[in-house]
C-alpha cells in the first residue's frame, strides 16, 4: 500500500489547547506522525510519497469560502496584533449571541470560526494544514488511478472540522474533501466510515442533508465523551440525507467484543449502500492506553479491523485522524493497514 506523507506537518508544533480548566501542550503533536512513518518503514508497507500541491479552492466544495480564507490569515493577524503565545479563541457566538455578523479582530474571529479551544495556531500551522489537505487529495488520486487502497498520513487531522468551524485539533476536513473530490470526479456514491474514538461531528454536519455520501460513525457516547453535542443514535440525516447518517455511540469501557459487533453491523450498512469508494477516517484512540479516550481495544485488534474493512471489496482511502498513545500509535495505525493488505 502506498502512503502519502508530508514532512511539512512538523511546522505545527508547540501549539496549546484548553482542557480541564488549563492551557496545556497539545496532545496532537509531531511525534504521532513520526511514529507512524517509522512503523510503515519497519514493516515495509510500501513506498512513502510526498504530496503534490492542490488548489485550496477544492476545500471550498465542503467548507465555506470565508472560513478557508481565514485559516492562512489567522497566525499573521495574531502576530500583528502583538501576541506572542499560540493563537487561541476565548469567546464564541453561542446560544443567545449573534453569529451572522463576522467580527474584524483576530481574537473574535478565532471564536467565530471554532467550537472549542483545541485548534490553536503557531507560525507553522497553516503550512501543515495545507500539506495535510494536499496529502489527502494526493492519496485520493492514487485510488482513483487504480490502487486498491492508499493511506493519507494526514497531520493535523480533520474530522471535527465542519462547514465553517475548526476544533478538536482539526482545521480542514480531509476525509470530507476527499469524498467530495471523488464525487466530483464521477463516483456515484461514497461512504465515509469513521472509526475514531471521538465522533466525526464535522463530517456529519457537512453531509447531513445529502444522500450521495453515506456517513457511518463508531464512537464514544456523546453524553459523556467529546465532542458531546453531536453523535447520538437518532441523528440519521435530514431531507434527502435521511437514513444516510448512522451513529454507533458506545459506552466508556467498550472492548473488542462490543466494538467489533458495532463494526460488523456498520459494514453491513455500508455494503447495502453499495458505494463506489470507501473513505476511512482512521483514528486509533480506541486503544486501551489512549490518554484522552476510554475504549479498551488492544494492539492485536487493529489488524482484524483492517481485514474486516477489506471484506467490503471496495477501493479504499485511509485518512489519518486521532490516536494519542504516541508510543503505540504506529503499531496500531499500521496494524489496520497491514490487516487490510493481508486479507
Secondary structure, DSSP 8 states (H G I E B T S, - for coil): -EEE--GGGGGS-S-EEEETTEEEE-SS-HHHHHHHHHHHHHTT---EE------GGGGGGTS-HHHHHHHHHHHHHHHHTT--S-B-------TTS--SS--SSHHHHHHHTBSSS---B-TTHHHHHHHHHHHHHHHHHHHHTT-SEEEE--SS--TT--SS-BBTTBSS-HHHHHHHHHHHTT-S-EEEEE-SSS--HHHHHHHTT-SSEEEEEEEE-TTTSTT-SS--TT----GGGTTSEEEEEE-TT--HHHHHHHHHHHHHHHHHHT-SEEEEEE--TTBTT-TT----B-HHHHHHHHHHHHTT--EEEEEE-----HHHHHHHHHHHHHHHHH-
